[in-house]
Amino acid sequence: MHTLFLAPTGFGGGLNSISLGLIKSLEQAGLKVGFFKPIAQLLPGDIDQERSCVLVERTLGINSPAALAQSQVERQLASGDLDLLLEEVVQRFQQAAAGKDVVVVEGLVPTRECEYAARLNTQLAKSLDAEVILVAAQGKDSLKQLAERIEIQAQMFGGAKDAKVLGTILNKVQSEDGVPAFIERLKAQLPLLGTESFALIGAVPFNAELNALRTRDIADALDAQVINAGNLEQRRVQKIILAARTVPNMAHLLQPGVLVVTPGDRDDIILAACMASLNGVELAGILLTGDFGTDPRIIDLCKAALDGGLPLLRVDTGSFDTASNLVNLNKETPADDIERARRVTDFIAAELHAEFLRTHCSGTRELRMSPAAFRYQLVKRAQDADKRIVLPEGDEPRTVRAAAICQERGIARCVLLAKPEAVEAVAREQGITLPEGLEILDPEVIAENYVAPMCELRKSKGLTPEQAREQLKDTVVIGTMMLALDEVDGLVSGAVHTTANTIRPALQLIKTAPGYNLVSSVFFMLLPDQVLVYGDCAVNPNPSATELAEIALQSAESAVALGVNPRVAMISYSTGSSGAGAEVEKVAEATRIAQERAPQLPIDGPLQYDAASVLSVGRQKAPNSKVAGQATVFVFPDLNTGNTTYKAVQRNANCLSVGPMLQGLAKPVNDLSRGALVDDIVFTIALTALQAASQAAQKAAQSA
């Protein structure tokens, strides 16, 4: 699926009109198209619905999710809740994208009330893994200024040469010598325009007729008194004249589509306009200014013209203020002007590069999992999984808060192992409301239930009941026994306990999954543009080649379980055969073993980090690799390298890392960092629920 994000380069570019035309052009190419406006920008006259959404629905019959209110967005931005905002955007986008080949996403237009538009558009495009089309109109700018505006906006999304920036649509092109000549002059200022790197997707000439508001729209915008409605709904304002001259000097201006603005006491101009109307000139209407009362005798003289459909309006403001108000009118297509919307749609669709759009959007495109999409999918899929997760550190404050959040949001059914009175005391101190259904089990009360089963599981080691009772004083052991007996679906610990304390009972009681001989870990690194998987960064200090191959396969499975398409890079200080040494040979051997065990998996190594992650470097250093430059799973040769790299990236790139997620166990057990934040614990609980769902699905497939 393709996502096309329309980003304006400034105000007045006709963004919603371009949306309509682009959708129509894509539909004419035989594609199923969705529309999404993430954030509403209500214009004067709008009540509660985003105008673009209404126009797309009424004109093209495409329903779209409700846009987020701008007030809500501003509250979340002010509170530092950008991540939550983007997750909600992704959630609504999923509704628009269901069953579609292409989704057109309309960005925010920069205004005085929305100065953050350009910055937020960048975040929105990244979160939706969208390709960007810049929408530009020259307005009062010179060609040089227009080119600079386009280049500046392109830089917000990585630059005009970035693969995610498709190109531009030029709107409202006004040129005496025609659109082609205009484009050639613009290319002199913007040489990339129209190249393979930065396509010219369309150049839409200005059409005054399509920009014309109805006389009714003018009346509504000025809150004018309607003295005579006439053909208020049908007539359109092509031109506005402020009539202050004598009649002979302004008679030639009385032409079809003209709105005559004149003081209410200029009976001569009123009569002249009515005479023109009676002579077949279809004026848009007469707008009287000032607080002058209209002489009834003049209205009587004009009766034939008024009965013939000439609209007559009046405002209290003087001519100067009225003229200013008219100049500042927003000329965007009103939500109920479907006739104009359809004409605009057809006109713009005919001016777009239809073959380029068809060819580009008909091809397959591998989606990159964005951080916002990852977080949304993680929570959504965990909610769908409906798993029961035990938390042995049941009275630890962060754990209590995380359990309450998960229970309330339906991420998992959490079980806290702690004395109920201790949990309630923590909740009171921390201001936490314990939701209904949150289980709290007293370890001392339930420990005896697991003595006999534990002795049975460890009978080969000669475990006695007394030894079992002693070990069951540790809540991690109780939780692990609950998991071993399928009373819960997963376990999360480590906010207080060490990694060894979490893993040791699992190795003794749960053991490794079939086909695996070790336990390893991965972190999900939520970089600005995508999610990468790093393994192993927490468990195995110096794995052998065989163990490293197993870590690679486990990490690829974890990537698939969490929705990341795996392309596995075996990281080394050397790419291919460019270097030598025992460490390089270990990585090369691990790559060979992993490829033999999973020949269908894209896996390559040894690769240096830059060769694995940067496309240009990968093409240079490993031109025949299916992984180089586009790896999503990075397998490090040892714990020293992996742990150092993940922390360096996490801190210097200021990105969230989710994990470590343990892999290779027969049932999901996950370890927390002792510095984990509440959000970290929530995400780890969600990860654990997904692991449990994935393992259950694998077992079902194997038994089928």
C-alpha positions as CSV (number, residue, x, y, z in Angstrom):
1,M,0.0,0.0,0.0
2,H,1.1,3.6,-0.7
3,T,0.5,6.6,1.5
4,L,0.8,10.0,-0.2
5,F,1.2,12.9,2.2
6,L,0.2,16.3,0.8
7,A,2.4,19.0,2.5
8,P,1.7,22.6,1.7
9,T,4.6,25.0,1.2
10,G,2.6,27.9,2.4
11,F,-0.9,29.4,2.9
12,G,-3.4,29.7,0.0
13,G,-2.2,26.7,-2.0
14,G,-5.7,25.1,-2.3
15,L,-4.7,22.0,-0.4
16,N,-8.2,20.5,-0.1
17,S,-8.8,21.1,-3.9
18,I,-5.6,19.2,-4.7
19,S,-6.7,16.4,-2.4
20,L,-9.9,16.0,-4.4
21,G,-8.1,16.1,-7.8
22,L,-5.4,13.7,-6.7
23,I,-8.0,11.2,-5.3
24,K,-10.0,11.4,-8.6
25,S,-6.8,10.9,-10.7
26,L,-5.8,7.8,-8.7
27,E,-9.3,6.3,-8.9
28,Q,-9.3,6.8,-12.7
29,A,-6.1,4.8,-12.7
30,G,-8.1,1.9,-11.2
31,L,-6.8,2.2,-7.6
32,K,-8.8,1.9,-4.4
33,V,-8.2,5.2,-2.7
34,G,-8.7,6.3,0.9
35,F,-8.6,9.7,2.4
36,F,-7.3,10.9,5.8
37,K,-7.1,14.3,7.4
38,P,-5.3,13.7,10.7
39,I,-5.9,17.1,12.3
40,A,-8.9,19.4,11.7
41,Q,-8.4,23.0,10.7
42,L,-11.9,24.6,10.9
43,L,-12.5,27.6,8.7
44,P,-15.0,30.4,9.2
45,G,-18.5,28.9,8.7
46,D,-17.4,25.3,9.7
47,I,-19.2,24.0,12.7
48,D,-17.6,20.8,13.9
49,Q,-16.5,18.8,10.8
50,E,-13.3,19.2,8.9
51,R,-14.1,20.7,5.6
52,S,-11.8,18.5,3.5
53,C,-13.4,15.3,5.0
54,V,-16.9,16.6,4.2
55,L,-16.0,17.6,0.6
56,V,-14.3,14.2,-0.1
57,E,-17.3,12.4,1.2
58,R,-19.9,14.4,-0.6
59,T,-17.9,14.8,-3.9
60,L,-16.3,11.4,-4.2
61,G,-18.3,9.2,-1.8
62,I,-15.2,8.3,0.4
63,N,-15.8,8.2,4.1
64,S,-12.8,9.0,6.3
65,P,-12.1,8.9,10.0
66,A,-12.9,12.0,12.0
67,A,-10.0,14.4,12.2
68,L,-8.5,15.2,15.7
69,A,-9.6,18.5,17.1
70,Q,-6.9,21.2,16.9
71,S,-7.6,22.1,20.5
72,Q,-6.8,18.6,21.6
73,V,-3.7,18.5,19.5
74,E,-2.4,21.7,21.0
75,R,-3.1,20.4,24.6
76,Q,-1.1,17.3,23.8
77,L,1.8,19.2,22.2
78,A,1.9,21.6,25.2
79,S,1.9,18.6,27.6
80,G,4.7,16.8,25.8
81,D,2.4,14.0,24.7
82,L,3.5,13.9,21.0
83,D,3.9,10.1,21.1
84,L,0.3,9.6,22.3
85,L,-0.9,12.1,19.7
86,L,0.9,10.2,16.9
87,E,-0.4,6.8,18.2
88,E,-4.0,8.1,17.9
89,V,-3.2,9.4,14.4
90,V,-1.9,6.0,13.4
91,Q,-5.0,4.3,14.9
92,R,-7.4,6.5,12.8
93,F,-5.2,6.1,9.7
94,Q,-5.6,2.3,10.0
95,Q,-9.4,2.8,9.5
96,A,-8.8,4.9,6.4
97,A,-6.3,2.4,5.0
98,A,-8.4,-0.8,5.4
99,G,-8.8,-2.4,1.9
100,K,-7.1,0.4,0.0
101,D,-4.3,0.6,-2.5
102,V,-3.5,4.2,-1.7
103,V,-4.3,6.6,1.0
104,V,-4.1,10.4,0.4
105,V,-3.2,12.2,3.7
106,E,-3.8,15.9,3.9
107,G,-1.3,17.8,6.1
108,L,-1.7,21.0,8.1
109,V,-1.7,24.4,6.5
110,P,0.6,26.9,8.2
111,T,-1.3,29.8,9.6
112,R,-0.9,32.3,12.4
113,E,-3.0,30.0,14.6
114,C,-1.0,26.9,13.5
115,E,2.6,28.0,13.4
116,Y,3.7,24.4,14.4
117,A,2.2,23.0,11.1
118,A,5.4,22.3,9.2
119,R,7.1,20.6,12.2
120,L,4.0,18.5,12.9
121,N,3.6,17.6,9.2
122,T,7.1,16.1,9.3
123,Q,6.2,14.0,12.4
124,L,2.9,12.9,10.8
125,A,4.5,11.8,7.5
126,K,7.2,9.8,9.3
127,S,4.6,8.1,11.6
128,L,2.5,7.0,8.6
129,D,5.6,6.0,6.6
130,A,4.3,8.2,3.9
131,E,5.7,9.5,0.6
132,V,5.5,13.3,0.4
133,I,4.1,15.5,-2.3
134,L,4.7,19.2,-1.8
135,V,1.8,21.5,-2.8
136,A,2.9,24.9,-3.9
137,A,1.3,28.1,-5.3
138,Q,3.2,31.1,-6.3
139,G,0.9,33.7,-5.0
140,K,2.8,37.1,-4.7
141,D,6.2,35.4,-4.6
142,S,8.8,35.7,-7.3
143,L,9.9,32.5,-9.0
144,K,13.1,32.5,-6.9
145,Q,11.1,32.8,-3.7
146,L,8.7,30.0,-4.9
147,A,11.7,27.7,-5.6
148,E,13.2,28.5,-2.2
149,R,9.9,27.8,-0.4
150,I,9.7,24.4,-2.2
151,E,13.3,23.5,-1.3
152,I,12.8,24.6,2.4
153,Q,9.8,22.4,2.7
154,A,11.5,19.5,1.0
155,Q,14.3,19.8,3.6
156,M,11.8,19.3,6.4
157,F,11.3,15.7,5.0
158,G,14.9,14.9,4.2
159,G,15.5,17.0,1.1
160,A,14.3,17.0,-2.5
161,K,16.5,14.0,-3.3
162,D,15.2,11.8,-0.5
163,A,13.3,8.8,-1.7
164,K,10.3,9.7,0.5
165,V,9.9,13.0,-1.3
166,L,8.1,12.2,-4.6
167,G,7.9,15.7,-6.0
168,T,5.5,18.6,-6.2
169,I,2.2,19.8,-7.5
170,L,2.1,23.4,-8.6
171,N,-1.3,25.0,-8.1
172,K,-2.9,28.2,-9.4
173,V,-0.3,28.8,-12.0
174,Q,-0.7,32.2,-13.6
175,S,1.5,32.9,-16.6
176,E,0.8,35.1,-19.6
177,D,2.9,32.9,-21.9
178,G,1.4,29.6,-20.6
179,V,2.1,26.9,-18.1
180,P,5.0,25.2,-20.0
181,A,6.9,28.5,-20.2
182,F,6.3,29.0,-16.5
183,I,7.7,25.6,-15.6
184,E,10.8,26.2,-17.7
185,R,11.5,29.4,-15.9
186,L,10.9,27.7,-12.5
187,K,13.3,24.9,-13.5
188,A,16.0,27.6,-13.9
189,Q,15.5,28.3,-10.2
190,L,14.9,24.7,-9.2
191,P,17.0,22.4,-11.4
192,L,15.8,19.2,-9.7
193,L,12.1,19.9,-10.7
194,G,10.8,17.3,-13.1
195,T,13.8,14.9,-12.6
196,E,13.6,11.3,-11.5
197,S,14.5,12.5,-8.0
198,F,11.9,15.2,-7.7
199,A,8.9,14.7,-10.0
200,L,6.6,17.4,-11.3
201,I,3.3,15.6,-10.6
202,G,1.1,18.4,-11.9
203,A,0.9,22.1,-12.9
204,V,-2.6,23.3,-12.4
205,P,-3.4,26.7,-14.1
206,F,-5.4,29.3,-12.2
207,N,-9.0,29.3,-13.2
208,A,-11.0,32.3,-11.8
209,E,-14.3,30.7,-12.4
210,L,-13.4,27.7,-10.1
211,N,-12.2,30.2,-7.4
212,A,-15.5,32.0,-7.3
213,L,-17.6,32.0,-4.1
214,R,-21.4,32.0,-4.3
215,T,-23.1,35.3,-3.4
216,R,-24.6,33.3,-0.5
217,D,-21.1,32.5,0.8
218,I,-20.3,36.3,0.8
219,A,-23.5,37.0,2.7
220,D,-22.7,34.3,5.3
221,A,-19.1,35.4,5.7
222,L,-20.0,39.1,6.3
223,D,-23.1,38.2,8.3
224,A,-25.0,40.4,5.8
225,Q,-28.7,41.2,6.0
226,V,-30.4,39.7,2.9
227,I,-32.9,42.3,1.6
228,N,-33.6,40.3,-1.5
229,A,-32.3,36.7,-1.9
230,G,-32.9,36.4,-5.6
231,N,-30.5,33.8,-7.0
232,L,-28.3,34.1,-4.0
233,E,-27.5,30.3,-4.0
234,Q,-26.6,30.1,-7.7
235,R,-24.8,33.3,-8.6
236,R,-21.0,33.4,-8.2
237,V,-18.8,36.3,-7.5
238,Q,-16.1,36.6,-10.2
239,K,-15.1,40.1,-9.4
240,I,-15.8,42.7,-6.7
241,I,-16.0,46.5,-7.5
242,L,-16.2,49.2,-4.9
243,A,-18.5,51.7,-6.7
244,A,-17.7,55.3,-5.7
245,R,-17.6,56.9,-9.1
246,T,-20.5,58.6,-11.0
247,V,-22.6,56.2,-13.0
248,P,-21.2,57.1,-16.4
249,N,-17.7,56.4,-15.2
250,M,-18.5,53.0,-13.8
251,A,-21.2,51.7,-16.1
252,H,-18.6,49.7,-18.1
253,L,-17.7,47.7,-15.0
254,L,-21.2,46.3,-14.6
255,Q,-20.6,42.9,-16.1
256,P,-21.7,39.3,-15.4
257,G,-20.3,37.9,-12.1
258,V,-19.6,41.3,-10.6
259,L,-20.6,42.1,-7.0
260,V,-21.3,45.8,-6.7
261,V,-20.3,47.2,-3.3
262,T,-21.6,50.7,-2.7
263,P,-22.8,53.0,0.2
264,G,-26.5,52.5,1.0
265,D,-27.3,56.1,0.0
266,R,-26.0,55.8,-3.5
267,D,-29.4,55.5,-5.2
268,D,-27.9,56.3,-8.6
269,I,-25.6,53.2,-8.5
270,I,-28.3,51.0,-7.1
271,L,-30.6,52.0,-10.0
272,A,-27.8,51.6,-12.6
273,A,-27.0,48.1,-11.3
274,C,-30.7,47.2,-11.5
275,M,-31.0,48.6,-15.1
276,A,-27.9,46.5,-16.1
277,S,-29.6,43.4,-14.6
278,L,-32.8,44.1,-16.5
279,N,-30.7,44.4,-19.7
280,G,-29.5,40.8,-19.2
281,V,-26.3,41.4,-17.2
282,E,-26.2,38.7,-14.6
283,L,-24.5,40.5,-11.7
284,A,-23.5,38.6,-8.7
285,G,-25.4,41.1,-6.6
286,I,-25.4,44.4,-4.8
287,L,-23.9,44.9,-1.4
288,L,-24.9,48.1,0.4
289,T,-22.6,49.4,3.1
290,G,-23.0,51.7,6.1
291,D,-26.0,52.2,8.3
292,F,-28.0,54.2,5.8
293,G,-31.6,53.0,5.4
294,T,-32.6,52.1,1.8
295,D,-35.3,54.3,0.4
296,P,-38.4,52.1,-0.1
297,R,-39.2,54.1,-3.3
298,I,-35.9,53.0,-4.8
299,I,-36.6,49.4,-3.9
300,D,-40.0,49.7,-5.6
301,L,-38.3,51.1,-8.7
302,C,-35.9,48.1,-8.6
303,K,-38.7,45.5,-8.1
304,A,-38.4,44.0,-11.6
305,A,-34.7,43.5,-11.4
306,L,-35.0,42.0,-7.9
307,D,-37.8,39.7,-9.0
308,G,-35.5,38.7,-11.8
309,G,-33.1,37.2,-9.4
310,L,-30.7,40.0,-8.5
311,P,-29.5,39.5,-4.8
312,L,-29.5,42.6,-2.6
313,L,-27.5,42.6,0.6
314,R,-26.6,45.1,3.3
315,V,-23.9,45.3,6.0
316,D,-23.5,47.9,8.8
317,T,-19.7,48.4,8.2
318,G,-18.5,51.3,6.0
319,S,-17.2,50.9,2.5
320,F,-13.5,50.8,3.6
321,D,-14.0,48.2,6.3
322,T,-16.3,46.2,4.1
323,A,-13.7,46.2,1.3
324,S,-11.0,45.0,3.8
325,N,-13.3,42.2,5.0
326,L,-13.9,41.1,1.4
327,V,-10.2,41.1,0.6
328,N,-9.6,38.8,3.6
329,L,-12.3,36.3,2.7
330,N,-11.2,32.7,2.6
331,K,-12.0,31.4,-0.9
332,E,-11.7,27.7,-0.1
333,T,-14.6,25.7,-1.4
334,P,-17.4,25.7,1.2
335,A,-18.4,22.3,2.5
336,D,-21.9,22.5,0.9
337,D,-20.8,23.8,-2.5
338,I,-20.7,20.4,-4.2
339,E,-21.2,21.8,-7.7
340,R,-18.0,23.8,-7.4
341,A,-16.2,20.9,-5.6
342,R,-17.0,18.5,-8.5
343,R,-15.8,21.0,-11.2
344,V,-12.6,21.7,-9.2
345,T,-12.0,17.9,-8.8
346,D,-12.3,17.2,-12.5
347,F,-10.3,20.2,-13.5
348,I,-7.3,19.4,-11.2
349,A,-7.4,15.6,-12.0
350,A,-7.1,16.4,-15.7
351,E,-3.9,18.5,-15.0
352,L,-2.1,15.8,-12.9
353,H,0.5,13.4,-14.3
354,A,-1.8,10.4,-14.3
355,E,0.7,7.9,-15.8
356,F,3.3,8.7,-13.2
357,L,0.7,8.2,-10.4
358,R,-0.6,5.0,-11.8
359,T,2.9,3.5,-12.4
360,H,4.2,4.6,-9.0
361,C,1.2,3.6,-6.9
362,S,0.5,0.3,-8.7
363,G,3.9,-1.1,-7.7
364,T,4.5,-2.8,-4.4
365,R,6.2,-0.9,-1.6
366,E,7.7,-2.4,1.5
367,L,6.4,-0.5,4.5
368,R,8.7,0.6,7.2
369,M,7.4,0.3,10.7
370,S,7.4,3.7,12.3
371,P,7.7,4.2,16.1
372,A,4.1,5.5,16.4
373,A,2.8,2.6,14.3
374,F,4.9,0.1,16.4
375,R,3.4,1.5,19.6
376,Y,-0.1,1.5,18.3
377,Q,0.2,-2.1,16.8
378,L,1.9,-3.3,20.0
379,V,-1.0,-2.1,22.2
380,K,-3.8,-3.0,19.7
381,R,-2.5,-6.5,19.2
382,A,-1.9,-7.0,22.9
383,Q,-5.5,-5.9,23.6
384,D,-6.7,-8.4,21.0
385,A,-4.6,-11.2,22.5
386,D,-6.2,-10.8,25.9
387,K,-3.4,-12.5,27.9
388,R,-2.9,-12.9,31.6
389,I,0.5,-11.6,32.7
390,V,2.0,-12.1,36.2
391,L,4.1,-9.4,37.8
392,P,6.2,-10.8,40.7
393,E,7.2,-7.3,41.9
394,G,3.6,-6.6,42.8
395,D,4.1,-3.8,45.3
396,E,6.8,-1.9,43.5
397,P,5.3,1.6,42.7
398,R,6.1,1.7,39.0
399,T,4.8,-1.8,38.5
400,V,1.6,-1.1,40.3
401,R,1.0,2.0,38.1
402,A,1.8,0.0,34.9
403,A,-0.5,-2.8,35.9
404,A,-3.3,-0.3,36.5
405,I,-2.7,1.2,33.1
406,C,-2.6,-2.2,31.3
407,Q,-5.7,-3.4,33.1
408,E,-7.7,-0.2,32.4
409,R,-6.6,-0.1,28.7
410,G,-7.2,-3.8,28.2
411,I,-3.5,-4.4,27.2
412,A,-3.4,-7.5,29.5
413,R,-5.0,-9.0,32.5
414,C,-2.4,-8.3,35.1
415,V,-1.7,-10.4,38.3
416,L,0.3,-8.6,41.1
417,L,2.1,-10.9,43.5
418,A,2.1,-9.0,46.8
419,K,0.1,-8.6,49.9
420,P,-3.1,-6.7,49.0
421,E,-2.6,-4.2,51.9
422,A,0.9,-3.4,50.6
423,V,-0.4,-2.7,47.0
424,E,-3.3,-0.6,48.4
425,A,-0.8,1.5,50.5
426,V,1.3,2.1,47.4
427,A,-1.7,3.1,45.4
428,R,-2.8,5.6,48.1
429,E,0.7,7.1,48.3
430,Q,1.1,7.4,44.5
431,G,-2.5,8.5,43.8
432,I,-3.2,5.4,41.7
433,T,-6.7,4.2,41.2
434,L,-6.7,0.4,41.1
435,P,-9.1,-0.7,38.4
436,E,-11.7,-3.3,38.8
437,G,-10.5,-6.7,37.8
438,L,-6.8,-6.1,38.7
439,E,-5.8,-9.3,40.5
440,I,-3.6,-9.2,43.6
441,L,-2.4,-12.5,45.0
442,D,-0.7,-12.9,48.4
443,P,2.4,-15.0,47.8
444,E,2.4,-16.5,51.3
445,V,-1.2,-17.7,50.7
446,I,-0.6,-19.4,47.4
447,A,3.0,-20.6,47.7
448,E,2.1,-24.1,49.1
449,N,0.0,-24.7,45.9
450,Y,3.3,-25.0,43.9
451,V,5.4,-27.1,46.1
452,A,4.4,-30.5,44.7
453,P,4.4,-29.4,41.0
454,M,7.8,-27.8,41.5
455,C,9.2,-31.0,43.0
456,E,7.8,-32.9,40.0
457,L,9.4,-30.5,37.5
458,R,12.8,-30.7,39.2
459,K,12.7,-34.3,40.3
460,S,15.8,-35.1,38.1
461,K,17.7,-32.6,40.3
462,G,16.3,-34.2,43.5
463,L,14.5,-31.2,44.7
464,T,12.8,-31.8,48.1
465,P,9.6,-30.1,49.4
466,E,11.6,-28.2,52.0
467,Q,13.9,-26.8,49.3
468,A,10.9,-26.0,47.1
469,R,9.2,-24.1,49.9
470,E,12.5,-22.1,50.5
471,Q,12.7,-21.2,46.8
472,L,9.1,-20.3,46.6
473,K,9.7,-17.5,49.1
474,D,10.9,-15.7,46.0
475,T,7.9,-14.2,44.1
476,V,9.7,-14.6,40.8
477,V,9.8,-18.4,41.4
478,I,6.1,-18.4,42.2
479,G,5.3,-16.4,39.1
480,T,7.5,-18.8,37.0
481,M,5.6,-21.8,38.4
482,M,2.3,-20.1,37.6
483,L,3.6,-19.8,34.0
484,A,4.9,-23.4,33.9
485,L,1.4,-24.6,34.9
486,D,-0.3,-22.4,32.3
487,E,-2.1,-20.4,34.9
488,V,-0.7,-17.3,33.3
489,D,0.5,-16.6,29.8
490,G,3.7,-14.6,30.6
491,L,5.9,-13.1,33.3
492,V,7.5,-9.6,33.6
493,S,10.1,-8.9,36.3
494,G,13.3,-6.9,36.8
495,A,12.3,-3.5,38.2
496,V,13.9,-4.7,41.4
497,H,15.4,-8.1,40.6
498,T,18.5,-8.6,38.5
499,T,18.4,-10.2,35.0
500,A,19.9,-13.4,36.5
501,N,17.1,-13.5,39.2
502,T,14.5,-13.3,36.4
503,I,16.1,-15.8,33.9
504,R,17.4,-18.5,36.3
505,P,13.9,-19.8,37.4
506,A,12.7,-19.7,33.8
507,L,15.7,-21.8,32.6
508,Q,15.1,-24.3,35.5
509,L,11.3,-24.6,35.2
510,I,10.3,-23.4,31.7
511,K,13.4,-24.3,29.7
512,T,14.2,-23.3,26.1
513,A,11.8,-23.6,23.2
514,P,12.1,-26.6,20.8
515,G,15.0,-26.1,18.4
516,Y,16.8,-23.6,20.6
517,N,19.6,-24.2,23.1
518,L,20.0,-20.7,24.6
519,V,18.1,-17.6,25.8
520,S,19.0,-14.3,24.2
521,S,17.4,-10.8,24.0
522,V,16.4,-8.1,21.7
523,F,15.7,-4.4,22.0
524,F,13.2,-2.6,19.7
525,M,14.9,0.7,18.9
526,L,12.3,3.3,18.0
527,L,14.3,5.6,15.8
528,P,12.7,8.7,14.3
529,D,11.9,7.1,10.9
530,Q,11.6,3.4,11.7
531,V,11.9,0.6,14.2
532,L,15.0,-1.6,14.3
533,V,15.7,-4.8,16.2
534,Y,19.0,-5.1,18.1
535,G,20.2,-8.5,19.5
536,D,21.7,-9.7,21.7
537,C,22.3,-6.7,24.0
538,A,21.6,-8.1,27.5
539,V,22.3,-11.8,28.0
540,N,25.1,-13.6,26.2
541,P,28.6,-12.2,26.8
542,N,30.5,-13.9,24.0
543,P,28.4,-16.3,21.9
544,S,30.0,-18.9,19.7
545,A,29.3,-18.9,15.9
546,T,26.5,-21.5,16.5
547,E,25.0,-19.5,19.3
548,L,25.3,-16.3,17.3
549,A,23.4,-18.0,14.4
550,E,20.7,-19.0,16.9
551,I,20.4,-15.4,18.2
552,A,20.0,-14.2,14.6
553,L,17.1,-16.7,14.0
554,Q,15.5,-15.9,17.3
555,S,15.7,-12.1,16.6
556,A,14.2,-12.6,13.2
557,E,11.3,-14.5,14.8
558,S,10.8,-11.7,17.3
559,A,10.8,-9.1,14.6
560,V,8.0,-11.0,12.7
561,A,6.0,-11.4,15.9
562,L,6.1,-7.6,16.4
563,G,5.3,-6.7,12.8
564,V,8.9,-5.8,11.6
565,N,9.9,-7.3,8.3
566,P,13.2,-9.0,9.1
567,R,16.3,-8.4,7.0
568,V,19.2,-9.6,9.3
569,A,22.6,-8.0,9.3
570,M,25.4,-9.9,11.2
571,I,27.5,-7.0,12.4
572,S,31.3,-6.9,12.5
573,Y,34.1,-4.5,12.1
574,S,34.6,-5.8,8.6
575,T,32.2,-6.0,5.6
576,G,32.5,-9.2,3.5
577,S,36.1,-10.3,3.1
578,S,37.6,-6.8,3.5
579,G,39.0,-7.7,6.9
580,A,40.4,-10.8,8.7
581,G,40.6,-12.1,12.2
582,A,38.9,-14.6,14.6
583,E,36.0,-12.2,15.3
584,V,35.3,-11.7,11.6
585,E,35.5,-15.4,10.9
586,K,33.1,-16.1,13.8
587,V,30.5,-13.7,12.3
588,A,31.0,-15.2,8.8
589,E,30.5,-18.8,10.2
590,A,27.4,-17.7,12.1
591,T,26.0,-16.2,8.9
592,R,26.6,-19.4,7.0
593,I,24.9,-21.5,9.8
594,A,21.9,-19.2,10.0
595,Q,21.5,-19.2,6.2
596,E,21.5,-23.0,6.1
597,R,18.9,-23.2,8.9
598,A,16.7,-20.5,7.3
599,P,17.4,-20.3,3.6
600,Q,14.3,-18.2,3.0
601,L,15.4,-15.5,5.5
602,P,17.3,-12.4,4.1
603,I,20.5,-12.6,6.2
604,D,24.0,-11.4,5.4
605,G,27.3,-10.8,7.1
606,P,29.8,-9.8,8.1
607,L,28.6,-6.2,7.6
608,Q,29.8,-3.1,9.2
609,Y,27.0,-1.0,10.9
610,D,27.1,1.7,8.2
611,A,27.0,-0.8,5.4
612,A,24.0,-2.5,7.0
613,S,22.1,0.7,7.7
614,V,22.9,3.3,5.1
615,L,21.8,2.5,1.5
616,S,24.5,4.4,-0.3
617,V,27.2,2.8,1.8
618,G,25.6,-0.7,1.5
619,R,25.5,-0.4,-2.3
620,Q,29.2,0.5,-2.4
621,K,30.5,-2.0,0.1
622,A,28.2,-5.0,-0.6
623,P,26.5,-4.3,-3.9
624,N,25.0,-7.8,-4.3
625,S,23.5,-8.0,-0.8
626,K,19.8,-8.1,-0.2
627,V,20.4,-6.8,3.3
628,A,23.1,-4.1,3.1
629,G,21.7,-0.6,3.5
630,Q,18.3,-1.8,4.5
631,A,18.7,-4.0,7.5
632,T,16.0,-4.1,10.1
633,V,17.5,-6.7,12.5
634,F,21.1,-6.1,13.7
635,V,22.8,-9.0,15.4
636,F,26.0,-8.0,17.3
637,P,29.0,-10.3,17.7
638,D,29.1,-10.0,21.5
639,L,27.5,-8.4,24.5
640,N,30.1,-5.7,24.8
641,T,29.4,-4.5,21.3
642,G,25.6,-4.9,21.5
643,N,25.0,-3.3,24.9
644,T,27.3,-0.3,24.1
645,T,25.7,0.3,20.7
646,Y,22.1,0.2,21.9
647,K,22.9,2.6,24.7
648,A,24.8,4.9,22.5
649,V,22.0,5.0,19.9
650,Q,19.3,5.3,22.6
651,R,21.0,8.3,24.3
652,N,22.5,10.2,21.3
653,A,19.6,9.7,19.0
654,N,17.2,10.4,21.9
655,C,15.1,7.4,20.9
656,L,13.0,5.0,23.0
657,S,14.2,1.5,23.3
658,V,11.6,-1.2,24.2
659,G,13.1,-4.2,25.9
660,P,15.0,-6.2,26.6
661,M,12.6,-8.9,25.3
662,L,13.9,-12.4,26.1
663,Q,13.7,-15.0,23.4
664,G,14.3,-18.7,23.1
665,L,12.3,-19.7,26.1
666,A,9.4,-22.1,25.8
667,K,7.1,-19.5,27.4
668,P,7.5,-15.7,27.5
669,V,9.5,-14.3,30.4
670,N,10.8,-10.8,30.2
671,D,13.3,-8.8,32.1
672,L,13.1,-5.0,32.9
673,S,15.9,-2.6,33.4
674,R,16.0,-1.5,37.1
675,G,15.7,2.0,35.8
676,A,12.6,1.3,33.8
677,L,10.0,3.9,33.5
678,V,6.2,3.2,33.8
679,D,5.9,3.4,30.0
680,D,8.7,0.9,29.6
681,I,6.9,-1.6,31.9
682,V,3.6,-1.1,30.0
683,F,5.3,-1.8,26.7
684,T,7.1,-4.8,28.1
685,I,3.8,-6.2,29.4
686,A,2.3,-5.7,25.9
687,L,5.4,-7.4,24.3
688,T,5.0,-10.3,26.6
689,A,1.3,-10.7,25.7
690,L,2.2,-10.6,22.0
691,Q,4.9,-13.3,22.5
692,A,2.4,-15.5,24.2
693,A,-0.1,-15.0,21.4
694,S,2.6,-15.7,18.8
695,Q,3.8,-18.9,20.5
696,A,0.2,-20.1,20.8
697,A,-0.4,-19.5,17.1
698,Q,2.8,-21.4,16.3
699,K,1.7,-24.4,18.4
700,A,-1.7,-24.4,16.8
701,A,-0.1,-24.3,13.3
702,Q,2.2,-27.2,14.2
703,S,-0.6,-29.4,15.5
704,A,-2.9,-28.6,12.6
